[in-house]
Amino acid sequence: MKKLKFIGTSENDLADFPLDAKRAAGFELWQIQIGARPSDFKPMPGVGAGAYEIRVHILGEWRVIYVAKFAEVVYVLHAFQKKTQKTRQEDIELAARRYKLIGGEP
């Protein structure tokens, strides 16, 4: 099973999700750790190669951007509440900056 590593404030941001949304996001991250796919996700090429967004639809819209392309680790780059139809550019840019911190190539 891959380790889970949180980058920046992503762990605290995920901890601030409502309990049911946090549980759902945690289950999805566990699925990724064991090599399975999350139930609702999409690629995030604007963040970097191999970056994906988990979509949680409980008590609002919640997102977790992660990278699982490395052999030993799943990196959680960003966790946030989505309040608009389109993901805010600020959220994409923050995840992209954190992606560079883990040695990812855009």
Secondary structure as GFF3:
##gff-version 3
##sequence-region A 1 106
A	DSSP	beta_strand	3	6	.	.	.	ID=ss1
A	DSSP	alpha_helix	10	15	.	.	.	ID=ss2
A	DSSP	alpha_helix	19	33	.	.	.	ID=ss3
A	DSSP	beta_strand	41	43	.	.	.	ID=ss4
A	DSSP	beta_strand	51	56	.	.	.	ID=ss5
A	DSSP	beta_strand	61	67	.	.	.	ID=ss6
A	DSSP	beta_strand	73	82	.	.	.	ID=ss7
A	DSSP	alpha_helix	89	101	.	.	.	ID=ss8
###
